Amino acid sequence: MTRESLIKTTINNLSKLPDDRIRAVADFTEFLLSKVDDTVMVEGIRKLSAQLKAFQFLEEDEELYTRSDLKEVYK
């Protein structure tokens, strides 16, 4: 089913619902859109922070501890 036909079918089905059910569907679609917006925003922040040089020093630090420094190893 194509996007357009799915939208048309959904609108047709919505027109058959009572008002309280339409409100529930509207609330749910707003919730879904907020999740999409949050995902896009988090991904954008992740990309921007990856491009920043502010934390690059963390990648350049030498390792302070090795496996031999462990007193006990858990499996």
KAURHU-V661964 format. One record per helix or strand. SS is the DSSP state (H for helix, E for strand). FROM is the first residue (numbers start at 0). TO is the last residue. If there is no record, write none. Layout:
# KAURHU-V661964
ss:SS from:FROM to:TO
ss:SS from:FROM to:TO
This chain:
# KAURHU-V661964
ss:H from:2 to:13
ss:H from:18 to:50
ss:H from:55 to:59
ss:H from:66 to:68
